[in-house]
Amino acid sequence: RGERKIDFTHLPSQCTIRIFTLAGKLVKKIEHNTPYTNGAESWNLVSDDGMDIAYGVYVFHVKAPGVGQKIGKFAVIK
């Protein structure tokens, strides 16, 4: 079936990605820091607690200093 991961693309060189459940619980915080613009960051679907995430809908928040922020949703399905 392949590797379980989600790729965040078209990121600015520095930003913070936070992933939440629909209930608002923080699942994962990812610091993206690279010299390249339009970069990408992969997430292996493991929470900050070291557990595989459950199937469902999640909200992501990307915040980049001097650039702004973006909020979106994604679904993890079986």
PyMOL Python script that loads the backbone (N, CA, C, O; Angstrom):
from pymol import cmd

cmd.read_pdbstr("""\
ATOM      1  N   ARG A   1       0.815  -1.201   0.000  1.00  0.00           N
ATOM      2  CA  ARG A   1       0.000   0.000   0.000  1.00  0.00           C
ATOM      3  C   ARG A   1       0.845   1.246   0.000  1.00  0.00           C
ATOM      4  O   ARG A   1       0.341   2.327  -0.305  1.00  0.00           O
ATOM      5  N   GLY A   2       2.101   1.131   0.329  1.00  0.00           N
ATOM      6  CA  GLY A   2       2.971   2.300   0.301  1.00  0.00           C
ATOM      7  C   GLY A   2       3.074   2.991   1.642  1.00  0.00           C
ATOM      8  O   GLY A   2       2.421   2.618   2.617  1.00  0.00           O
ATOM      9  N   GLU A   3       3.894   3.985   1.659  1.00  0.00           N
ATOM     10  CA  GLU A   3       4.149   4.753   2.874  1.00  0.00           C
ATOM     11  C   GLU A   3       2.962   5.644   3.215  1.00  0.00           C
ATOM     12  O   GLU A   3       2.367   6.261   2.332  1.00  0.00           O
ATOM     13  N   ARG A   4       2.622   5.707   4.502  1.00  0.00           N
ATOM     14  CA  ARG A   4       1.548   6.598   4.959  1.00  0.00           C
ATOM     15  C   ARG A   4       2.147   7.970   5.204  1.00  0.00           C
ATOM     16  O   ARG A   4       2.959   8.147   6.112  1.00  0.00           O
ATOM     17  N   LYS A   5       1.743   8.946   4.387  1.00  0.00           N
ATOM     18  CA  LYS A   5       2.236  10.307   4.579  1.00  0.00           C
ATOM     19  C   LYS A   5       1.349  11.291   3.849  1.00  0.00           C
ATOM     20  O   LYS A   5       0.600  10.944   2.936  1.00  0.00           O
ATOM     21  N   ILE A   6       1.463  12.529   4.285  1.00  0.00           N
ATOM     22  CA  ILE A   6       0.810  13.655   3.625  1.00  0.00           C
ATOM     23  C   ILE A   6       1.904  14.671   3.325  1.00  0.00           C
ATOM     24  O   ILE A   6       2.768  14.932   4.161  1.00  0.00           O
ATOM     25  N   ASP A   7       1.859  15.237   2.131  1.00  0.00           N
ATOM     26  CA  ASP A   7       2.820  16.261   1.736  1.00  0.00           C
ATOM     27  C   ASP A   7       2.142  17.626   1.723  1.00  0.00           C
ATOM     28  O   ASP A   7       1.103  17.804   1.087  1.00  0.00           O
ATOM     29  N   PHE A   8       2.723  18.571   2.416  1.00  0.00           N
ATOM     30  CA  PHE A   8       2.310  19.969   2.343  1.00  0.00           C
ATOM     31  C   PHE A   8       3.245  20.625   1.333  1.00  0.00           C
ATOM     32  O   PHE A   8       4.464  20.593   1.503  1.00  0.00           O
ATOM     33  N   THR A   9       2.680  21.217   0.282  1.00  0.00           N
ATOM     34  CA  THR A   9       3.495  21.776  -0.793  1.00  0.00           C
ATOM     35  C   THR A   9       3.302  23.289  -0.903  1.00  0.00           C
ATOM     36  O   THR A   9       2.408  23.867  -0.284  1.00  0.00           O
ATOM     37  N   HIS A  10       4.157  23.908  -1.702  1.00  0.00           N
ATOM     38  CA  HIS A  10       4.124  25.351  -1.960  1.00  0.00           C
ATOM     39  C   HIS A  10       4.254  26.158  -0.672  1.00  0.00           C
ATOM     40  O   HIS A  10       3.565  27.159  -0.480  1.00  0.00           O
ATOM     41  N   LEU A  11       5.141  25.711   0.201  1.00  0.00           N
ATOM     42  CA  LEU A  11       5.355  26.391   1.476  1.00  0.00           C
ATOM     43  C   LEU A  11       6.411  27.473   1.344  1.00  0.00           C
ATOM     44  O   LEU A  11       7.331  27.335   0.538  1.00  0.00           O
ATOM     45  N   PRO A  12       6.303  28.544   2.114  1.00  0.00           N
ATOM     46  CA  PRO A  12       7.386  29.521   2.163  1.00  0.00           C
ATOM     47  C   PRO A  12       8.593  28.895   2.868  1.00  0.00           C
ATOM     48  O   PRO A  12       8.486  27.815   3.447  1.00  0.00           O
ATOM     49  N   SER A  13       9.723  29.570   2.816  1.00  0.00           N
ATOM     50  CA  SER A  13      10.942  28.970   3.359  1.00  0.00           C
ATOM     51  C   SER A  13      10.872  28.727   4.862  1.00  0.00           C
ATOM     52  O   SER A  13      11.488  27.783   5.356  1.00  0.00           O
ATOM     53  N   GLN A  14      10.136  29.555   5.600  1.00  0.00           N
ATOM     54  CA  GLN A  14       9.974  29.348   7.040  1.00  0.00           C
ATOM     55  C   GLN A  14       8.495  29.440   7.397  1.00  0.00           C
ATOM     56  O   GLN A  14       7.823  30.414   7.058  1.00  0.00           O
ATOM     57  N   CYS A  15       8.003  28.429   8.074  1.00  0.00           N
ATOM     58  CA  CYS A  15       6.615  28.452   8.535  1.00  0.00           C
ATOM     59  C   CYS A  15       6.411  27.379   9.596  1.00  0.00           C
ATOM     60  O   CYS A  15       7.246  26.495   9.787  1.00  0.00           O
ATOM     61  N   THR A  16       5.286  27.482  10.273  1.00  0.00           N
ATOM     62  CA  THR A  16       4.878  26.490  11.264  1.00  0.00           C
ATOM     63  C   THR A  16       3.559  25.895  10.810  1.00  0.00           C
ATOM     64  O   THR A  16       2.613  26.618  10.496  1.00  0.00           O
ATOM     65  N   ILE A  17       3.504  24.559  10.779  1.00  0.00           N
ATOM     66  CA  ILE A  17       2.282  23.840  10.408  1.00  0.00           C
ATOM     67  C   ILE A  17       1.740  23.197  11.675  1.00  0.00           C
ATOM     68  O   ILE A  17       2.452  22.465  12.362  1.00  0.00           O
ATOM     69  N   ARG A  18       0.486  23.470  11.978  1.00  0.00           N
ATOM     70  CA  ARG A  18      -0.183  22.836  13.116  1.00  0.00           C
ATOM     71  C   ARG A  18      -1.373  22.055  12.581  1.00  0.00           C
ATOM     72  O   ARG A  18      -2.121  22.544  11.734  1.00  0.00           O
ATOM     73  N   ILE A  19      -1.539  20.837  13.083  1.00  0.00           N
ATOM     74  CA  ILE A  19      -2.622  19.967  12.647  1.00  0.00           C
ATOM     75  C   ILE A  19      -3.501  19.672  13.856  1.00  0.00           C
ATOM     76  O   ILE A  19      -3.015  19.282  14.918  1.00  0.00           O
ATOM     77  N   PHE A  20      -4.806  19.867  13.673  1.00  0.00           N
ATOM     78  CA  PHE A  20      -5.781  19.719  14.755  1.00  0.00           C
ATOM     79  C   PHE A  20      -6.859  18.719  14.358  1.00  0.00           C
ATOM     80  O   PHE A  20      -7.118  18.505  13.174  1.00  0.00           O
ATOM     81  N   THR A  21      -7.489  18.107  15.369  1.00  0.00           N
ATOM     82  CA  THR A  21      -8.717  17.355  15.127  1.00  0.00           C
ATOM     83  C   THR A  21      -9.843  18.372  14.953  1.00  0.00           C
ATOM     84  O   THR A  21      -9.655  19.560  15.214  1.00  0.00           O
ATOM     85  N   LEU A  22     -11.004  17.911  14.517  1.00  0.00           N
ATOM     86  CA  LEU A  22     -12.146  18.816  14.395  1.00  0.00           C
ATOM     87  C   LEU A  22     -12.596  19.343  15.747  1.00  0.00           C
ATOM     88  O   LEU A  22     -13.231  20.395  15.823  1.00  0.00           O
ATOM     89  N   ALA A  23     -12.276  18.625  16.811  1.00  0.00           N
ATOM     90  CA  ALA A  23     -12.605  19.074  18.164  1.00  0.00           C
ATOM     91  C   ALA A  23     -11.627  20.125  18.672  1.00  0.00           C
ATOM     92  O   ALA A  23     -11.830  20.686  19.748  1.00  0.00           O
ATOM     93  N   GLY A  24     -10.575  20.398  17.916  1.00  0.00           N
ATOM     94  CA  GLY A  24      -9.633  21.442  18.286  1.00  0.00           C
ATOM     95  C   GLY A  24      -8.399  20.960  19.031  1.00  0.00           C
ATOM     96  O   GLY A  24      -7.620  21.788  19.504  1.00  0.00           O
ATOM     97  N   LYS A  25      -8.190  19.655  19.156  1.00  0.00           N
ATOM     98  CA  LYS A  25      -7.020  19.124  19.850  1.00  0.00           C
ATOM     99  C   LYS A  25      -5.813  19.145  18.914  1.00  0.00           C
ATOM    100  O   LYS A  25      -5.885  18.662  17.784  1.00  0.00           O
ATOM    101  N   LEU A  26      -4.708  19.707  19.392  1.00  0.00           N
ATOM    102  CA  LEU A  26      -3.481  19.746  18.597  1.00  0.00           C
ATOM    103  C   LEU A  26      -2.926  18.336  18.466  1.00  0.00           C
ATOM    104  O   LEU A  26      -2.683  17.654  19.461  1.00  0.00           O
ATOM    105  N   VAL A  27      -2.729  17.911  17.228  1.00  0.00           N
ATOM    106  CA  VAL A  27      -2.222  16.571  16.942  1.00  0.00           C
ATOM    107  C   VAL A  27      -0.726  16.615  16.662  1.00  0.00           C
ATOM    108  O   VAL A  27       0.029  15.781  17.162  1.00  0.00           O
ATOM    109  N   LYS A  28      -0.297  17.594  15.858  1.00  0.00           N
ATOM    110  CA  LYS A  28       1.098  17.658  15.434  1.00  0.00           C
ATOM    111  C   LYS A  28       1.494  19.096  15.141  1.00  0.00           C
ATOM    112  O   LYS A  28       0.710  19.868  14.588  1.00  0.00           O
ATOM    113  N   LYS A  29       2.715  19.448  15.519  1.00  0.00           N
ATOM    114  CA  LYS A  29       3.293  20.745  15.181  1.00  0.00           C
ATOM    115  C   LYS A  29       4.573  20.475  14.403  1.00  0.00           C
ATOM    116  O   LYS A  29       5.452  19.748  14.866  1.00  0.00           O
ATOM    117  N   ILE A  30       4.667  21.064  13.219  1.00  0.00           N
ATOM    118  CA  ILE A  30       5.819  20.859  12.342  1.00  0.00           C
ATOM    119  C   ILE A  30       6.446  22.212  12.048  1.00  0.00           C
ATOM    120  O   ILE A  30       5.769  23.129  11.584  1.00  0.00           O
ATOM    121  N   GLU A  31       7.727  22.333  12.317  1.00  0.00           N
ATOM    122  CA  GLU A  31       8.482  23.541  11.974  1.00  0.00           C
ATOM    123  C   GLU A  31       9.152  23.297  10.627  1.00  0.00           C
ATOM    124  O   GLU A  31       9.984  22.399  10.493  1.00  0.00           O
ATOM    125  N   HIS A  32       8.788  24.099   9.636  1.00  0.00           N
ATOM    126  CA  HIS A  32       9.377  23.990   8.293  1.00  0.00           C
ATOM    127  C   HIS A  32      10.397  25.104   8.142  1.00  0.00           C
ATOM    128  O   HIS A  32      10.058  26.280   8.273  1.00  0.00           O
ATOM    129  N   ASN A  33      11.627  24.748   7.870  1.00  0.00           N
ATOM    130  CA  ASN A  33      12.700  25.731   7.717  1.00  0.00           C
ATOM    131  C   ASN A  33      13.657  25.240   6.643  1.00  0.00           C
ATOM    132  O   ASN A  33      14.418  24.298   6.862  1.00  0.00           O
ATOM    133  N   THR A  34      13.617  25.874   5.495  1.00  0.00           N
ATOM    134  CA  THR A  34      14.463  25.487   4.378  1.00  0.00           C
ATOM    135  C   THR A  34      14.824  26.738   3.596  1.00  0.00           C
ATOM    136  O   THR A  34      14.056  27.700   3.604  1.00  0.00           O
ATOM    137  N   PRO A  35      15.965  26.758   2.923  1.00  0.00           N
ATOM    138  CA  PRO A  35      16.328  27.942   2.141  1.00  0.00           C
ATOM    139  C   PRO A  35      15.543  28.076   0.839  1.00  0.00           C
ATOM    140  O   PRO A  35      15.681  29.081   0.142  1.00  0.00           O
ATOM    141  N   TYR A  36      14.730  27.091   0.501  1.00  0.00           N
ATOM    142  CA  TYR A  36      14.009  27.097  -0.770  1.00  0.00           C
ATOM    143  C   TYR A  36      12.582  27.598  -0.596  1.00  0.00           C
ATOM    144  O   TYR A  36      11.916  27.256   0.381  1.00  0.00           O
ATOM    145  N   THR A  37      12.114  28.407  -1.537  1.00  0.00           N
ATOM    146  CA  THR A  37      10.694  28.766  -1.562  1.00  0.00           C
ATOM    147  C   THR A  37       9.966  27.691  -2.363  1.00  0.00           C
ATOM    148  O   THR A  37      10.600  26.898  -3.061  1.00  0.00           O
ATOM    149  N   ASN A  38       8.660  27.662  -2.266  1.00  0.00           N
ATOM    150  CA  ASN A  38       7.855  26.596  -2.880  1.00  0.00           C
ATOM    151  C   ASN A  38       8.306  25.231  -2.400  1.00  0.00           C
ATOM    152  O   ASN A  38       8.300  24.258  -3.154  1.00  0.00           O
ATOM    153  N   GLY A  39       8.694  25.172  -1.147  1.00  0.00           N
ATOM    154  CA  GLY A  39       9.170  23.927  -0.567  1.00  0.00           C
ATOM    155  C   GLY A  39       8.036  22.994  -0.210  1.00  0.00           C
ATOM    156  O   GLY A  39       6.860  23.325  -0.358  1.00  0.00           O
ATOM    157  N   ALA A  40       8.407  21.843   0.253  1.00  0.00           N
ATOM    158  CA  ALA A  40       7.438  20.830   0.667  1.00  0.00           C
ATOM    159  C   ALA A  40       7.879  20.245   1.999  1.00  0.00           C
ATOM    160  O   ALA A  40       9.064  20.219   2.331  1.00  0.00           O
ATOM    161  N   GLU A  41       6.899  19.782   2.745  1.00  0.00           N
ATOM    162  CA  GLU A  41       7.151  19.135   4.033  1.00  0.00           C
ATOM    163  C   GLU A  41       6.259  17.902   4.103  1.00  0.00           C
ATOM    164  O   GLU A  41       5.054  17.993   3.871  1.00  0.00           O
ATOM    165  N   SER A  42       6.838  16.763   4.417  1.00  0.00           N
ATOM    166  CA  SER A  42       6.083  15.519   4.543  1.00  0.00           C
ATOM    167  C   SER A  42       5.777  15.250   6.010  1.00  0.00           C
ATOM    168  O   SER A  42       6.555  15.599   6.898  1.00  0.00           O
ATOM    169  N   TRP A  43       4.631  14.622   6.246  1.00  0.00           N
ATOM    170  CA  TRP A  43       4.243  14.205   7.591  1.00  0.00           C
ATOM    171  C   TRP A  43       3.847  12.744   7.520  1.00  0.00           C
ATOM    172  O   TRP A  43       3.056  12.354   6.662  1.00  0.00           O
ATOM    173  N   ASN A  44       4.390  11.937   8.414  1.00  0.00           N
ATOM    174  CA  ASN A  44       4.169  10.492   8.400  1.00  0.00           C
ATOM    175  C   ASN A  44       2.901  10.045   9.130  1.00  0.00           C
ATOM    176  O   ASN A  44       2.749   8.855   9.407  1.00  0.00           O
ATOM    177  N   LEU A  45       2.007  10.949   9.441  1.00  0.00           N
ATOM    178  CA  LEU A  45       0.721  10.684  10.087  1.00  0.00           C
ATOM    179  C   LEU A  45       0.877  10.116  11.498  1.00  0.00           C
ATOM    180  O   LEU A  45       0.034   9.354  11.972  1.00  0.00           O
ATOM    181  N   VAL A  46       1.972  10.502  12.159  1.00  0.00           N
ATOM    182  CA  VAL A  46       2.201  10.132  13.554  1.00  0.00           C
ATOM    183  C   VAL A  46       2.087  11.408  14.384  1.00  0.00           C
ATOM    184  O   VAL A  46       2.680  12.431  14.042  1.00  0.00           O
ATOM    185  N   SER A  47       1.322  11.344  15.476  1.00  0.00           N
ATOM    186  CA  SER A  47       1.090  12.515  16.315  1.00  0.00           C
ATOM    187  C   SER A  47       2.330  12.864  17.134  1.00  0.00           C
ATOM    188  O   SER A  47       3.299  12.105  17.161  1.00  0.00           O
ATOM    189  N   ASP A  48       2.291  14.012  17.797  1.00  0.00           N
ATOM    190  CA  ASP A  48       3.381  14.409  18.694  1.00  0.00           C
ATOM    191  C   ASP A  48       3.536  13.421  19.847  1.00  0.00           C
ATOM    192  O   ASP A  48       4.603  13.345  20.457  1.00  0.00           O
ATOM    193  N   ASP A  49       2.477  12.661  20.151  1.00  0.00           N
ATOM    194  CA  ASP A  49       2.524  11.646  21.212  1.00  0.00           C
ATOM    195  C   ASP A  49       3.136  10.329  20.741  1.00  0.00           C
ATOM    196  O   ASP A  49       3.300   9.402  21.534  1.00  0.00           O
ATOM    197  N   GLY A  50       3.476  10.244  19.449  1.00  0.00           N
ATOM    198  CA  GLY A  50       4.077   9.028  18.906  1.00  0.00           C
ATOM    199  C   GLY A  50       3.075   7.976  18.455  1.00  0.00           C
ATOM    200  O   GLY A  50       3.449   6.828  18.211  1.00  0.00           O
ATOM    201  N   MET A  51       1.809   8.354  18.342  1.00  0.00           N
ATOM    202  CA  MET A  51       0.757   7.410  17.950  1.00  0.00           C
ATOM    203  C   MET A  51       0.330   7.674  16.499  1.00  0.00           C
ATOM    204  O   MET A  51       0.325   8.818  16.044  1.00  0.00           O
ATOM    205  N   ASP A  52      -0.033   6.592  15.773  1.00  0.00           N
ATOM    206  CA  ASP A  52      -0.618   6.755  14.448  1.00  0.00           C
ATOM    207  C   ASP A  52      -1.962   7.449  14.605  1.00  0.00           C
ATOM    208  O   ASP A  52      -2.722   7.134  15.521  1.00  0.00           O
ATOM    209  N   ILE A  53      -2.259   8.394  13.712  1.00  0.00           N
ATOM    210  CA  ILE A  53      -3.520   9.111  13.820  1.00  0.00           C
ATOM    211  C   ILE A  53      -4.674   8.240  13.342  1.00  0.00           C
ATOM    212  O   ILE A  53      -4.477   7.308  12.562  1.00  0.00           O
ATOM    213  N   ALA A  54      -5.873   8.547  13.812  1.00  0.00           N
ATOM    214  CA  ALA A  54      -7.084   7.825  13.417  1.00  0.00           C
ATOM    215  C   ALA A  54      -7.595   8.371  12.091  1.00  0.00           C
ATOM    216  O   ALA A  54      -7.248   9.480  11.686  1.00  0.00           O
ATOM    217  N   TYR A  55      -8.413   7.584  11.430  1.00  0.00           N
ATOM    218  CA  TYR A  55      -9.070   8.050  10.216  1.00  0.00           C
ATOM    219  C   TYR A  55     -10.061   9.138  10.571  1.00  0.00           C
ATOM    220  O   TYR A  55     -10.701   9.080  11.621  1.00  0.00           O
ATOM    221  N   GLY A  56     -10.193  10.128   9.707  1.00  0.00           N
ATOM    222  CA  GLY A  56     -11.136  11.205   9.957  1.00  0.00           C
ATOM    223  C   GLY A  56     -10.719  12.482   9.272  1.00  0.00           C
ATOM    224  O   GLY A  56      -9.838  12.476   8.412  1.00  0.00           O
ATOM    225  N   VAL A  57     -11.349  13.579   9.651  1.00  0.00           N
ATOM    226  CA  VAL A  57     -11.090  14.891   9.066  1.00  0.00           C
ATOM    227  C   VAL A  57     -10.231  15.697  10.036  1.00  0.00           C
ATOM    228  O   VAL A  57     -10.473  15.700  11.243  1.00  0.00           O
ATOM    229  N   TYR A  58      -9.243  16.367   9.502  1.00  0.00           N
ATOM    230  CA  TYR A  58      -8.314  17.172  10.289  1.00  0.00           C
ATOM    231  C   TYR A  58      -8.233  18.580   9.702  1.00  0.00           C
ATOM    232  O   TYR A  58      -8.508  18.789   8.521  1.00  0.00           O
ATOM    233  N   VAL A  59      -7.857  19.524  10.531  1.00  0.00           N
ATOM    234  CA  VAL A  59      -7.675  20.922  10.123  1.00  0.00           C
ATOM    235  C   VAL A  59      -6.202  21.249  10.243  1.00  0.00           C
ATOM    236  O   VAL A  59      -5.558  20.901  11.232  1.00  0.00           O
ATOM    237  N   PHE A  60      -5.661  21.929   9.214  1.00  0.00           N
ATOM    238  CA  PHE A  60      -4.274  22.377   9.309  1.00  0.00           C
ATOM    239  C   PHE A  60      -4.220  23.897   9.291  1.00  0.00           C
ATOM    240  O   PHE A  60      -5.063  24.559   8.685  1.00  0.00           O
ATOM    241  N   HIS A  61      -3.222  24.429   9.960  1.00  0.00           N
ATOM    242  CA  HIS A  61      -3.000  25.872  10.028  1.00  0.00           C
ATOM    243  C   HIS A  61      -1.527  26.112   9.735  1.00  0.00           C
ATOM    244  O   HIS A  61      -0.658  25.623  10.457  1.00  0.00           O
ATOM    245  N   VAL A  62      -1.247  26.862   8.677  1.00  0.00           N
ATOM    246  CA  VAL A  62       0.129  27.210   8.313  1.00  0.00           C
ATOM    247  C   VAL A  62       0.315  28.690   8.596  1.00  0.00           C
ATOM    248  O   VAL A  62      -0.445  29.523   8.101  1.00  0.00           O
ATOM    249  N   LYS A  63       1.322  29.017   9.390  1.00  0.00           N
ATOM    250  CA  LYS A  63       1.608  30.408   9.722  1.00  0.00           C
ATOM    251  C   LYS A  63       3.056  30.706   9.359  1.00  0.00           C
ATOM    252  O   LYS A  63       3.979  30.033   9.818  1.00  0.00           O
ATOM    253  N   ALA A  64       3.238  31.736   8.520  1.00  0.00           N
ATOM    254  CA  ALA A  64       4.572  32.127   8.071  1.00  0.00           C
ATOM    255  C   ALA A  64       4.826  33.575   8.448  1.00  0.00           C
ATOM    256  O   ALA A  64       4.045  34.451   8.078  1.00  0.00           O
ATOM    257  N   PRO A  65       5.908  33.845   9.180  1.00  0.00           N
ATOM    258  CA  PRO A  65       6.203  35.226   9.567  1.00  0.00           C
ATOM    259  C   PRO A  65       6.422  36.117   8.336  1.00  0.00           C
ATOM    260  O   PRO A  65       7.183  35.777   7.430  1.00  0.00           O
ATOM    261  N   GLY A  66       5.744  37.249   8.330  1.00  0.00           N
ATOM    262  CA  GLY A  66       5.885  38.189   7.229  1.00  0.00           C
ATOM    263  C   GLY A  66       5.112  37.821   5.978  1.00  0.00           C
ATOM    264  O   GLY A  66       5.081  38.600   5.025  1.00  0.00           O
ATOM    265  N   VAL A  67       4.486  36.649   5.959  1.00  0.00           N
ATOM    266  CA  VAL A  67       3.744  36.195   4.777  1.00  0.00           C
ATOM    267  C   VAL A  67       2.257  36.122   5.070  1.00  0.00           C
ATOM    268  O   VAL A  67       1.444  36.645   4.307  1.00  0.00           O
ATOM    269  N   GLY A  68       1.896  35.471   6.179  1.00  0.00           N
ATOM    270  CA  GLY A  68       0.487  35.335   6.539  1.00  0.00           C
ATOM    271  C   GLY A  68       0.186  33.940   7.025  1.00  0.00           C
ATOM    272  O   GLY A  68       1.065  33.220   7.498  1.00  0.00           O
ATOM    273  N   GLN A  69      -1.087  33.568   6.899  1.00  0.00           N
ATOM    274  CA  GLN A  69      -1.506  32.257   7.368  1.00  0.00           C
ATOM    275  C   GLN A  69      -2.523  31.648   6.425  1.00  0.00           C
ATOM    276  O   GLN A  69      -3.158  32.344   5.632  1.00  0.00           O
ATOM    277  N   LYS A  70      -2.666  30.330   6.526  1.00  0.00           N
ATOM    278  CA  LYS A  70      -3.620  29.582   5.691  1.00  0.00           C
ATOM    279  C   LYS A  70      -4.228  28.481   6.554  1.00  0.00           C
ATOM    280  O   LYS A  70      -3.518  27.805   7.298  1.00  0.00           O
ATOM    281  N   ILE A  71      -5.532  28.306   6.453  1.00  0.00           N
ATOM    282  CA  ILE A  71      -6.235  27.250   7.165  1.00  0.00           C
ATOM    283  C   ILE A  71      -6.925  26.378   6.132  1.00  0.00           C
ATOM    284  O   ILE A  71      -7.510  26.879   5.172  1.00  0.00           O
ATOM    285  N   GLY A  72      -6.854  25.078   6.335  1.00  0.00           N
ATOM    286  CA  GLY A  72      -7.493  24.148   5.410  1.00  0.00           C
ATOM    287  C   GLY A  72      -7.858  22.859   6.110  1.00  0.00           C
ATOM    288  O   GLY A  72      -7.594  22.694   7.300  1.00  0.00           O
ATOM    289  N   LYS A  73      -8.467  21.942   5.371  1.00  0.00           N
ATOM    290  CA  LYS A  73      -8.878  20.644   5.897  1.00  0.00           C
ATOM    291  C   LYS A  73      -8.348  19.545   4.997  1.00  0.00           C
ATOM    292  O   LYS A  73      -8.097  19.755   3.811  1.00  0.00           O
ATOM    293  N   PHE A  74      -8.184  18.364   5.587  1.00  0.00           N
ATOM    294  CA  PHE A  74      -7.903  17.170   4.807  1.00  0.00           C
ATOM    295  C   PHE A  74      -8.526  15.989   5.530  1.00  0.00           C
ATOM    296  O   PHE A  74      -8.798  16.046   6.730  1.00  0.00           O
ATOM    297  N   ALA A  75      -8.748  14.915   4.777  1.00  0.00           N
ATOM    298  CA  ALA A  75      -9.343  13.702   5.342  1.00  0.00           C
ATOM    299  C   ALA A  75      -8.362  12.558   5.203  1.00  0.00           C
ATOM    300  O   ALA A  75      -7.659  12.442   4.199  1.00  0.00           O
ATOM    301  N   VAL A  76      -8.322  11.719   6.217  1.00  0.00           N
ATOM    302  CA  VAL A  76      -7.540  10.490   6.196  1.00  0.00           C
ATOM    303  C   VAL A  76      -8.560   9.356   6.128  1.00  0.00           C
ATOM    304  O   VAL A  76      -9.369   9.189   7.041  1.00  0.00           O
ATOM    305  N   ILE A  77      -8.520   8.571   5.038  1.00  0.00           N
ATOM    306  CA  ILE A  77      -9.498   7.506   4.868  1.00  0.00           C
ATOM    307  C   ILE A  77      -8.787   6.171   4.746  1.00  0.00           C
ATOM    308  O   ILE A  77      -7.597   6.103   4.439  1.00  0.00           O
ATOM    309  N   LYS A  78      -9.528   5.138   4.988  1.00  0.00           N
ATOM    310  CA  LYS A  78      -8.965   3.784   4.920  1.00  0.00           C
ATOM    311  C   LYS A  78      -9.076   3.250   3.529  1.00  0.00           C
ATOM    312  O   LYS A  78      -8.658   2.122   3.265  1.00  0.00           O
TER     313      LYS A  78
END
""", "prot")
cmd.dss("prot")
cmd.show_as("cartoon", "prot")
cmd.util.cbc("prot")
cmd.orient("prot")
